[in-house]
Amino acid sequence: MSRIEALKLWSELRQKGWQA
């Protein structure tokens, strides 16, 4: 997985309120 894809996934998760 590339960094761009990882950041994209992270952004979606954070929008749902799931922060690590």
C-alpha positions as CSV (number, residue, x, y, z in Angstrom):
1,M,0.0,0.0,0.0
2,S,1.3,3.4,-0.9
3,R,1.5,6.3,1.5
4,I,-1.1,8.2,-0.5
5,E,-3.6,5.3,-0.2
6,A,-2.9,5.0,3.5
7,L,-3.5,8.7,4.1
8,K,-6.7,8.5,2.0
9,L,-7.9,5.7,4.2
10,W,-6.9,7.4,7.4
11,S,-8.7,10.6,6.3
12,E,-11.9,8.6,5.8
13,L,-11.6,6.9,9.2
14,R,-11.0,10.2,10.9
15,Q,-14.1,11.7,9.3
16,K,-16.1,8.9,10.9
17,G,-14.7,9.8,14.3
18,W,-12.2,6.9,14.6
19,Q,-9.0,8.5,15.6
20,A,-5.9,6.7,16.8
